[in-house]
């Protein structure tokens, strides 16, 4: 429960429909054209009602601050990229914020720590942060600024974790130091006999290790020294005489996990440093003892430790472009794993789209088929090209050159030969159908060099099941046409949305540690983006036609 001066607080819903008369008059006089905060209040009325946060608070206790007002303050804070202290000062001193929130001019506001407590409460319960976005979308629908159907687009960007980037050697040293710090507070009498004389110098301060003289051998020696020290703590903590609660301490459990990831026992019973190629997948390893949800990932030329966030926005010309869905994942989750989730969650909000424009990371024949079958959505994006050697060289017989006889479960090659076997294959959890041709047909074929690089083996092709194969072939042909490329060009606009949120709202770096708190940040960032865009849409004036220069008119006449 939120705590004010050590007292548990409860929710006492208040009505903020009426803006105090003096606040209204003063704000109108000071800002006759309005500000984004004022325009949002005028167009959407009260954005967040207290009743919508009833599940976050108990029914008894001292009345707390209005969660509806705190939610709006949090959104305005992210819209202007303010710190908690600056946001609390804005509530106390800025007339337009008092107008938006519905406060009296004399209201002193609240302490800045309340905002941190409010975000923590949003992160504690799954889906609560998303509820804020749902409430705003509902208000936008009522105001006629958003509707179901139309077109939407999605893309992702990387988010850096709010922790220091560590090498493997620094990671094990810092993990052990964090565990020792926690044990020194929880059980100093138990830890004292285990401390060795050099540990004060080795773990007394933050572990920072540059380039070690001696190369790989020196790194291994230092790592195994850390390993022996850490194993001494783990062995003592899991001894029968050790207090059981020590094993449940968060940093001790992280220490155990990091040691499993980076060390192994050799045949002689000695603890050894793992080779870099023998490590668990990045999705299982920790990159920092202070944020175990942050993972290392590489995508093309970008390498980072942190998270990945996916923004979906509308892109209809007659309405403002608004963010309607936000997803935050660990960095190793691939984009295509989010496609179905986005569609299902938009269906629950009754904001299903007619066409979803995405890049190749979100699309596959199976995703296209499901989107159309389950939700009636046209999923538009480039299907991955044929990766066969023939297709890459743009010569010879690629997969598209073969005719598939689905009724007889056969493939027919360009020379008219028919496959002799038809078997199912499972490749990366996907079902394929493999057609293999006879050795005799392939060995004597005059076009063998254009068909296969094998010296003796026959040609075989693997295709998706019929519905997916037909989707794949049709999309590969369509995406070469100018008409398809014209429809797809609108996808580039999502880059502007990500750029706006990175540059204006601080999306690139996580302000908090942990996946849940980082997702709260991303939802508030999306709400801030929507407020900015609605304000710009409401206050914008029709664009005048650009004046034609004399030189441009001359060029047109010459042409």
C-alpha positions in Angstrom: 0.0 0.0 0.0 1.2 3.5 -0.6 2.5 5.1 2.6 2.3 8.8 3.6 4.1 9.6 6.8 4.1 5.9 7.8 0.3 5.6 7.5 -1.3 3.1 5.1 -3.6 4.9 2.7 -6.8 3.9 0.9 -8.7 5.1 -2.1 -11.5 7.7 -1.6 -12.8 8.4 -5.1 -13.2 12.1 -5.9 -14.9 13.9 -8.8 -12.6 16.2 -10.7 -15.1 17.1 -13.5 -15.2 20.8 -12.4 -12.2 23.0 -12.8 -12.1 25.5 -10.0 -13.4 28.9 -11.1 -10.3 30.9 -10.2 -8.0 28.3 -11.9 -10.1 28.4 -15.0 -10.2 32.2 -15.2 -6.4 32.6 -14.5 -5.3 29.8 -17.0 -7.5 31.3 -19.7 -6.1 34.7 -19.1 -2.5 33.6 -19.0 -2.7 31.1 -21.8 -5.4 32.2 -24.2 -4.3 29.8 -26.9 -4.0 27.0 -24.5 -1.1 24.6 -23.8 -0.9 20.8 -24.5 -2.1 20.1 -20.9 -5.0 22.5 -21.3 -6.0 21.3 -24.8 -6.1 17.7 -23.6 -8.3 18.6 -20.7 -10.7 20.5 -23.0 -10.9 17.8 -25.6 -10.8 14.6 -23.5 -12.3 16.1 -20.2 -11.1 14.1 -17.2 -8.6 11.6 -18.6 -8.4 9.2 -15.6 -11.1 8.7 -13.0 -10.3 7.6 -9.5 -12.7 4.6 -9.8 -10.6 3.1 -12.5 -7.9 2.4 -9.9 -10.1 0.8 -7.3 -8.2 -2.5 -7.6 -4.9 -0.9 -6.5 -6.0 0.3 -3.1 -7.6 -1.2 0.0 -11.0 -0.2 1.3 -9.8 1.0 4.7 -7.0 3.3 5.9 -6.2 7.0 5.6 -7.5 8.7 2.4 -4.6 9.0 -0.1 -3.9 11.3 -3.0 -6.1 11.0 -6.1 -4.7 8.2 -8.3 -6.5 9.7 -11.3 -4.6 13.0 -10.8 -1.3 11.1 -10.2 -1.8 9.2 -13.4 -2.3 12.4 -15.4 0.7 14.1 -13.7 2.8 11.0 -14.6 1.8 11.3 -18.3 2.5 15.1 -18.4 5.8 14.4 -16.7 6.8 11.9 -19.4 5.5 14.3 -22.1 8.0 16.9 -21.0 10.7 14.4 -19.9 10.8 15.7 -16.3 12.2 14.2 -13.2 9.9 13.4 -10.3 11.0 16.5 -8.4 10.5 18.8 -11.5 7.1 17.2 -12.1 6.0 17.9 -8.5 7.3 21.5 -8.8 5.2 21.8 -12.0 2.0 20.7 -10.1 2.7 23.3 -7.5 3.7 26.3 -9.7 2.3 25.9 -13.2 -1.2 27.2 -14.0 -1.8 25.0 -17.0 -1.0 21.8 -15.0 -3.4 22.9 -12.3 -6.0 23.5 -15.0 -5.5 20.0 -16.4 -5.6 18.3 -13.1 -8.4 20.4 -11.6 -6.6 21.9 -8.7 -7.1 25.2 -6.8 -4.5 27.9 -7.4 -3.5 27.7 -3.7 -3.1 23.9 -3.8 0.5 23.1 -2.7 0.6 19.8 -4.6 2.5 16.8 -3.1 6.0 15.5 -2.3 7.8 14.2 -5.4 8.3 10.7 -3.8 4.6 10.0 -4.3 5.1 9.7 -8.1 7.7 6.9 -7.5 5.3 5.1 -5.2 2.5 5.4 -7.8 4.7 3.8 -10.5 5.7 1.0 -8.2 2.1 0.2 -7.6 1.4 0.1 -11.3 4.3 -2.3 -11.7 3.2 -4.6 -8.9 0.1 -5.9 -10.6 0.3 -7.2 -14.2 -1.8 -5.3 -16.7 -2.4 -2.2 -14.5 -0.1 0.0 -16.6 -1.8 -1.3 -19.8 -5.1 -0.3 -18.2 -3.9 3.4 -18.4 -3.4 3.1 -22.1 -6.8 1.3 -22.5 -8.5 4.2 -20.6 -6.9 6.8 -22.8 -7.9 4.9 -26.0 -11.5 4.8 -24.7 -11.5 8.5 -24.2 -10.0 9.0 -27.7 -12.7 6.8 -29.2 -15.4 8.9 -27.5 -13.8 12.1 -28.8 -13.9 10.8 -32.3 -10.1 10.8 -32.6 -9.7 7.0 -32.8 -11.8 4.2 -34.4 -11.5 0.5 -35.1 -10.5 -0.6 -38.6 -8.2 1.4 -40.8 -4.4 0.9 -41.0 -1.8 0.4 -38.2 1.9 -0.2 -38.2 4.3 -1.7 -35.7 8.0 -1.6 -35.1 10.5 -2.2 -32.3 13.5 -0.5 -30.9 16.1 -1.5 -28.4 16.2 -0.1 -24.8 19.3 0.1 -22.7 19.1 -1.2 -19.2 19.7 1.2 -16.2 22.8 -0.7 -15.2 26.5 -0.6 -16.0 27.7 -2.7 -18.9 30.0 -5.4 -17.5 32.5 -7.8 -19.0 32.1 -11.5 -18.0 35.0 -11.0 -15.5 33.4 -7.9 -14.0 30.1 -9.6 -13.8 31.2 -12.5 -11.6 33.3 -10.2 -9.4 30.4 -7.7 -9.0 27.9 -10.5 -8.4 30.0 -11.8 -5.6 30.4 -8.3 -4.1 26.7 -7.7 -4.2 26.0 -11.0 -2.4 28.6 -10.1 0.3 27.0 -6.7 0.8 23.6 -8.3 1.3 25.0 -11.0 3.7 26.9 -8.3 5.6 23.6 -6.7 6.3 21.4 -9.8 6.9 23.9 -12.0 8.8 27.1 -10.3 9.8 28.0 -12.7 12.5 27.6 -15.7 10.1 29.7 -14.0 7.4 32.6 -12.7 9.5 34.4 -16.1 10.0 34.3 -16.7 6.2 36.1 -13.4 5.2 39.6 -13.8 4.0 42.2 -11.0 4.5 42.4 -9.9 0.8 38.6 -9.7 0.3 38.4 -6.1 1.7 40.6 -4.9 -1.2 39.0 -7.3 -3.8 35.3 -6.8 -3.0 35.3 -3.7 -0.8 34.4 -1.4 -3.7 32.8 -1.6 -7.1 34.6 -4.2 -9.3 36.1 -2.5 -12.3 38.6 -4.4 -14.4 40.3 -3.1 -17.5 42.6 -4.9 -19.8 44.7 -7.4 -17.7 48.4 -7.9 -18.6 48.9 -11.6 -19.5 45.9 -12.0 -21.9 43.5 -14.9 -21.7 45.5 -16.8 -19.1 45.4 -13.8 -16.7 41.6 -13.4 -17.2 41.1 -17.1 -16.5 43.2 -17.0 -13.4 41.4 -14.0 -12.0 38.0 -15.5 -12.9 38.8 -18.8 -11.1 40.0 -16.8 -8.1 36.6 -15.1 -8.0 35.0 -18.6 -8.6 36.7 -20.1 -5.5 35.7 -17.2 -3.3 32.1 -17.4 -4.5 32.0 -21.1 -4.1 33.2 -20.8 -0.5 30.1 -18.5 0.2 27.7 -20.9 -1.6 29.0 -24.0 0.1 28.7 -22.3 3.5 25.2 -21.0 2.8 23.9 -24.4 1.7 25.5 -26.2 4.7 23.1 -27.9 7.1 24.1 -25.6 9.9 23.5 -22.4 7.9 20.4 -20.3 8.6 17.9 -21.3 5.9 16.8 -17.8 5.2 20.3 -17.0 3.7 19.6 -19.1 0.7 16.5 -17.1 -0.1 18.3 -13.7 -0.2 18.0 -12.3 -3.8 21.7 -11.6 -4.3 22.7 -15.1 -3.0 20.3 -16.7 -5.4 21.7 -14.6 -8.3 25.2 -15.6 -7.2 24.3 -19.2 -7.5 22.8 -18.7 -10.9 25.8 -16.8 -12.3 28.2 -19.4 -11.0 26.2 -22.1 -12.8 26.3 -20.1 -16.0 30.0 -19.3 -16.0 31.8 -22.1 -14.1 31.9 -25.9 -14.3 33.5 -28.8 -12.3 36.3 -30.6 -14.2 37.1 -34.3 -13.9 39.4 -33.6 -10.9 36.7 -31.8 -9.0 38.2 -28.3 -9.6 36.0 -25.3 -10.4 36.9 -24.0 -13.9 36.0 -20.9 -15.9 33.8 -21.7 -18.9 34.9 -20.9 -22.4 32.8 -18.3 -24.1 31.4 -20.8 -26.6 30.2 -23.1 -23.7 27.9 -20.5 -22.1 24.1 -20.9 -21.8 21.9 -18.9 -24.3 21.8 -15.1 -23.7 18.1 -15.4 -22.8 19.1 -17.4 -19.7 22.2 -15.6 -18.6 22.3 -12.5 -16.3 24.2 -9.4 -17.6 24.1 -7.6 -14.2 23.3 -8.8 -10.6 21.2 -5.6 -10.2 18.8 -6.3 -13.2 18.3 -9.9 -14.0 15.7 -9.1 -16.7 18.3 -7.3 -18.8 19.9 -9.6 -21.4 22.6 -9.1 -24.1 21.4 -9.1 -27.7 22.9 -8.3 -31.1 20.7 -7.2 -34.1 22.6 -6.4 -37.2 25.1 -3.7 -36.2 23.5 -2.9 -32.8 24.6 -4.7 -29.6 23.0 -3.8 -26.3 22.1 -5.1 -22.9 18.5 -4.4 -21.9 15.1 -4.8 -23.4 13.1 -4.5 -26.6 9.9 -2.4 -26.9 7.2 -2.7 -29.7 5.0 0.3 -30.5 1.9 0.0 -32.7 0.3 3.2 -34.0 -2.6 4.2 -36.3 -1.8 5.7 -39.7 -5.1 7.0 -41.1 -4.8 10.4 -42.8 -8.1 11.8 -41.4 -7.1 11.3 -37.7 -4.0 11.8 -35.6 -1.4 9.0 -35.5 -1.9 7.5 -32.0 -0.1 4.7 -30.2 -2.6 1.9 -29.5 -0.4 -0.9 -28.2 2.8 -1.2 -26.3 4.8 -4.4 -25.5 8.0 -4.7 -23.6 10.1 -7.9 -23.8 13.5 -9.1 -22.9 15.9 -8.2 -25.7 16.2 -11.8 -27.0 12.5 -12.2 -27.9 12.2 -12.0 -31.6 9.7 -9.6 -33.3 7.6 -12.3 -34.9 6.7 -13.7 -31.5 4.7 -10.5 -30.8 2.5 -10.4 -34.0 -0.3 -12.7 -32.7 -0.2 -11.1 -29.3 -0.7 -7.6 -30.7 -3.7 -8.8 -32.8 -5.3 -10.7 -29.9 -4.9 -7.8 -27.4 -6.3 -5.2 -29.9 -9.3 -7.5 -30.5 -10.0 -7.4 -26.7 -10.0 -3.6 -26.9 -12.3 -3.7 -29.9 -9.7 -1.7 -31.8 -9.0 -4.3 -34.5 -7.4 -3.0 -37.6 -8.1 -3.8 -41.2 -4.5 -3.7 -42.4 -1.4 -4.1 -40.3 1.8 -2.9 -42.0 5.0 -4.4 -40.5 8.6 -5.2 -41.6 9.9 -8.6 -42.3 10.7 -9.4 -38.7 7.0 -9.6 -37.8 5.7 -11.6 -40.8 5.6 -15.2 -42.1 3.1 -17.1 -44.1 1.7 -18.7 -40.9 1.2 -15.2 -39.3 -0.5 -13.9 -42.5 -2.9 -16.9 -42.5 -3.7 -16.6 -38.8 -4.3 -12.9 -38.9 -6.8 -13.2 -41.8 -8.5 -16.3 -40.4 -8.8 -15.3 -36.8 -9.3 -11.5 -37.0 -9.8 -10.7 -40.6 -6.6 -8.6 -40.7 -4.5 -8.1 -43.8 -0.9 -8.5 -42.6 1.2 -6.5 -45.1 5.0 -6.9 -45.2 7.8 -8.4 -47.1 8.1 -12.2 -46.9 11.6 -13.5 -46.6 13.1 -14.3 -50.0 14.1 -17.8 -51.2 17.5 -18.5 -49.6 18.4 -21.3 -52.0 21.7 -21.0 -53.9 19.9 -20.8 -57.2 17.6 -18.0 -56.0 20.5 -16.0 -54.5 22.5 -16.3 -57.7 19.4 -15.4 -59.8 20.2 -18.3 -62.1 19.2 -21.9 -62.3 16.1 -23.5 -60.9 14.9 -22.1 -57.6 12.0 -23.4 -55.6 9.5 -21.3 -57.6 10.5 -23.1 -60.8 8.9 -26.4 -59.6 5.2 -27.2 -59.9 3.6 -28.8 -56.9 0.9 -31.4 -57.5 -0.8 -31.3 -54.1 -3.4 -34.0 -55.0 -0.8 -36.6 -55.8 1.8 -35.2 -53.3 4.4 -34.8 -55.9 6.7 -32.0 -57.3 7.4 -31.7 -61.0 10.7 -30.2 -62.1 11.1 -27.8 -65.0 12.3 -30.7 -67.2 9.1 -32.7 -66.4 10.6 -35.2 -63.9 8.3 -36.2 -61.0 9.5 -36.6 -57.4 9.6 -40.1 -56.0 9.1 -39.4 -52.3 7.1 -37.0 -50.2 7.9 -36.8 -46.5 7.2 -34.4 -43.6 10.0 -32.5 -41.9 10.1 -30.5 -38.7 12.5 -27.6 -38.9 12.6 -25.1 -36.0 9.0 -26.1 -34.9 7.7 -25.6 -38.5 6.3 -28.4 -40.7 7.7 -28.7 -44.2 7.0 -31.2 -46.9 10.1 -32.5 -48.7 9.9 -33.8 -52.3 12.9 -35.8 -53.4 13.7 -36.7 -57.0 15.1 -40.0 -58.3 18.8 -40.3 -58.7 18.5 -41.7 -62.2 16.5 -38.7 -63.4 18.9 -36.1 -61.8 22.1 -37.8 -62.9 21.3 -37.8 -66.6 19.6 -34.3 -66.6 21.3 -31.8 -69.0 20.4 -29.0 -66.6 21.9 -30.6 -63.5 24.5 -27.8 -63.0 21.6 -25.3 -62.9 19.6 -27.4 -60.4 21.9 -28.7 -57.7 25.5 -28.3 -56.5 25.7 -31.9 -55.3 28.2 -34.0 -57.2 26.1 -37.2 -57.0 22.9 -36.7 -55.0 19.5 -35.9 -56.5 17.6 -32.6 -56.1 15.1 -32.2 -53.3 12.9 -29.3 -52.3 11.1 -28.5 -49.0 7.8 -26.5 -49.2 5.3 -25.4 -46.6 1.9 -27.0 -46.4 -0.3 -25.9 -49.3 -2.2 -22.9 -47.8 1.1 -21.4 -46.5 3.0 -22.2 -49.6 0.5 -20.4 -51.8 0.6 -17.4 -49.4 4.4 -17.4 -49.6 4.5 -17.6 -53.4 1.8 -15.0 -53.9 3.4 -12.5 -51.6 6.8 -12.9 -53.1 5.4 -12.0 -56.5 3.2 -9.2 -55.2 6.0 -7.4 -53.3 8.0 -6.9 -56.5 5.2 -4.7 -58.0 5.0 -0.9 -57.7 1.4 -1.1 -56.4 2.5 -3.2 -53.4 5.5 -1.0 -52.7 3.2 2.0 -52.8 0.9 0.5 -50.2 3.9 -0.6 -48.1 5.6 2.8 -48.1 3.5 4.0 -45.2 5.4 1.6 -42.8 8.3 4.0 -42.8 6.2 6.4 -40.7 6.6 4.2 -37.6 10.3 5.2 -37.6 9.2 8.8 -36.9 7.1 7.6 -33.9 10.1 5.7 -32.4 12.4 8.7 -33.1 10.0 11.1 -31.4 9.7 8.8 -28.3 13.5 8.3 -28.1 14.4 12.0 -28.6 11.6 13.8 -26.8 10.5 11.2 -24.2 13.7 9.3 -23.3 12.6 5.9 -24.6 16.1 4.7 -25.4 17.3 4.3 -21.8 15.3 2.6 -19.1 14.8 4.7 -16.0 14.2 1.7 -13.8 15.3 -1.8 -13.2 13.3 -4.9 -14.0 10.9 -5.8 -16.9 7.7 -4.7 -15.0 8.9 -1.2 -14.1 10.4 -0.7 -17.6 7.1 -1.6 -19.1 5.4 1.0 -17.0 7.9 3.6 -18.4 7.1 2.5 -21.9 3.3 2.8 -21.4 3.7 6.2 -19.9 5.9 7.2 -22.8 3.2 6.1 -25.2 0.6 8.1 -23.3 2.8 11.1 -23.4 3.3 10.7 -27.2 -0.5 10.5 -27.6 -1.0 13.7 -25.6 1.5 15.5 -27.7 0.0 14.3 -31.0 -3.6 15.0 -30.0 -2.6 18.5 -28.8 -0.8 19.2 -32.1 -3.8 17.8 -34.1 -6.3 20.0 -32.2 -4.3 23.2 -32.3 -3.0 22.8 -35.9 -4.1 25.2 -38.5 -4.7 24.3 -42.2 -1.5 24.4 -44.2 -1.3 27.1 -46.8 -0.2 26.1 -50.3 3.6 26.5 -50.7 4.5 29.4 -53.0 6.0 28.3 -56.3 9.5 29.8 -56.9 10.3 31.4 -60.3 12.9 28.8 -61.0 10.6 25.9 -60.2 7.9 27.5 -62.5 10.6 27.8 -65.3 11.6 24.2 -64.9 8.0 23.1 -65.1 7.5 25.1 -68.3 10.7 23.7 -69.9 9.6 20.2 -69.1 
